[in-house]
Amino acid sequence: MLWSLFFLTTALTCANAVTVVTQSPAALTMMRGETASMDCNLGTVTDQSARWYKQIPGEIPKYVLKFHHSFSKVEYGSGFSAPKFTSTNQDETSYRLIINNVDEGDSAIYHCTTWDDIAKDTVVFGPGTKLCSPCSCPDCVPPSYTELQSGRATLLCVSRQSVPFAEVTWLADGTPVSSEVWSSSTVQQPEQTFHMSSSLSIHLCHWSSHKVYTCRVSVGPHSTEAHISQSHVFPTNV
């Protein structure tokens, strides 16, 4: 409740503040292991530091770090440190937050803030940059040996991503397969990730005639894959 009032008060006071904090880009989609960079401009403020906050929807914002062009090093909030998080500046008003080795846990909205001395020491928040680390490599579950005895094969693909949407594509030896495909809706997990599953049901003759089946999970322009073949299936009664 206190944070909700704080953000409401800040939003109202920002309308009359001299300083306008801007951020770019508005959103970033990064794959696991990549480096995310987001910029902040403090407007007319040149003597105050840039502070960054990480906000996961429904949770209290967490203070990440503070940096000023006169600092010899970055100052960090509890739970944040180098080399995962760092900051640089281009000039006295332009700052950059850098997040290395991005993973699903980094998905959040990152707000840049500063103090506006002219507006009676008002905290001014930037609009935020939304960072999404779309998905980790999906897991594929092969058909059981018992099912194969019935003449059918069901392949299961389970994915985990930081956004509530994803597209699953199945391929047989690199060729898309569209029939006999079923995909679930995404389900949000307690750790703020989203899980979904997709299955491909095929006749035993098709399972035997192809070398590799691929489950491809795509979020925007990014995709990850998992592969499965007959070598993954073993008799359950041995």
N, C-alpha and C positions, 0 to 999 in steps of 0.2 A: 504493500500500500504506500509506504514512504517513497519508494522509487517511482511509483506511478504518479504521485503528487509532484515529485521532483521533476520528472520529464514533462508533466503538464505545465508546471510553473516555468520551466526553461523554454518550452515552446511558446508560451505567451509572451515572455520577456524578450525572446529573440526577435519578435516582430518589430520591436521598437529599438533594438540594439543597433549601434553603429556598425559593429563587426558582423560580417557574413562569412561563415566558414563553408567552403565548398569542397567536395570530394569527387574523385573520379577513379575508376569508372563506377557506375551505379551498381554493377553486378559483375562477378567473376565466376567462371566455372573452371576448376582445375582438376586434373587427375592426381591420384595418389602419387606422392614423391616429387611433384612439381613445385615451383616457387611462385608464390603469389605476391604481387606488388600493388599497392593502392596509394593514391596521392591525396594530399590535403593541402589546401591553401588557406591561411589564416586571415586573408583580406588585409586590413589596415594594421593589424597587430604585428609588431616586429620585436617587442621586448618580452613576450610571453612564450612559454613552451607549448608544444603540441602534445596532447595526451590522447591515448587511444583506449577505447573500451570495447570489449567483446560482449555482444548481447545475443543470447539464444532465446528465441521466443518462449515466453512463460517463465523465464528465469531472471534473477537479478543481474544487471550488467556487471562485468568483471573488469577491473582496471588492469590493463595490459602493460603499458609503459609510458614514459614521459621522455621527451627529447627537446633540447633547445640548441640552436646553432652554436652557442658558446660552450656547450657541455663537452667534456672530454670523453664521456661514455654515456650510454643509455641507462636510464633508471627504470627498474622493473617493478611491477606489482607482484603480489604473492602468487606463486604457481607459474610464472612466466619468466623465461630467461633466454639468453643466447645459447647456441646459435639458431634455435628455433625461431625466435622473434628478434627483430632488430629494426632500427630506424636510421634514416639518413635525411639530409636536407639539401635542397638545390640553392636556396638563398635564405634570407631572413624570414620569409613567410611561407615557403613551400617545403613540405615535409612528406616523407614516404614511409609507410609501414611495409616491412618485408617479412613474409612468413615462409620459412624454408621447410622442405619435405612435408608438404601438405597431406593431411589424412582426413578421414571423415569427421573426427573430433574437432577440426578447425572450422567446420561449417557454422556460420553465424553472420550477424550484421556487425561490422566494425565501424564505430563512430569516432571521429576525430573531434576533439574539443579544445577550447582555449578560454582564457579570461578576457573579458572586455572591460578594461579600466574605465573607459568613458561612460559606460552604462552602469556605473556603480558596482563594479566587480561582479558582473553577471557571467555565468558560465554559458558559453555559446557552443551548441552542438552542430556538427555537420550533419547532412542528410543520411550519411551512412553508406558503406559499400557492402553488398551482400556477397559473401563467399560461399560457394557450393563446391564440395568435393564429391562428385556425382556417385561413384560406385566403386566398390572393390571388386576383385575378380569373382565372378559367380562360381558356385559349386555345382557340379553335375553328379547326379545319382544314377547309376546304370540300372537296367532292368534286372530283376532277380532271376536266378536260374530256374526257379519254379514257374515264373510267368512265361519264360521262354518255352517251357514244355507245352504250354497251351497254344503256342503259335503266334503270340503277340509280344511286343516289346514296348514298354513305356519308359521314356527317358525324362528325368526330372531335373530342372535347373532352378537354383535358389540364388537370388541376388540380394545385396544390401547396398543401399545408397542413401545419400543425405537429403534427397528431395523426394516428394511424394509422387513422382512420375518417372517412368522408364519404358523403353520399347525393347521387347525381346524378339530376336530373330533366330530361327533355327536353320542350319545349313547341313546338307549331306554332301561330303567331299567338296565343300565350297559352293554348292548350289543351293539357293534358298528353298526351303520347304514350308508351305503354307497350310496344307490340309492336316487335319488331326492334331491341331495345336490349340492348347488352352492355357490362358494366363490369368492369374489371380489379380485382384486389386492390391495396392500397397497397404501394409499394416505398419503403423508407427510403433516403435519400440520405446521402452523407458529411457534409453540412452539417446533419444532424439534421432535415431536412424530409421529408415523405412525398409521393410523386407517385402519381397514379392517372389512368387514362384511361377514357373511355366513348365508345361509338360508336352511332350511329343509322343503320340501313340502311333506305332507303325506295325506292319505285318512282319512276321519273322523273316520272310524272304528279302524284304528291304533292309532289315538289320544286317542280314548276312551278306548282302551285295555291296554295301558301302564300307569304306575303310574307317572314316572318321565322321562323327556328327559334332557339330559346333553349336553352342548356345552363345549368342552375342547380345549383350545388354548395352543399350545406347541411351545416353542422356545428352540431348543436344548434339553437338558435333563430336562428342567423346564416346568411346565404346571400349568394352573389355570383353574377353572371350574365355570360354572354357571348352575343352574338347573331351570327347568320350568315344571309345571304340569297343569292339568285342573283347579286346584283351582285358578290359576292366571287369568282366563278368566271370565269376567262379562258382562252381557248384556249392550250394549251401549244405549239402548232406555229406560233404567229404571231410 
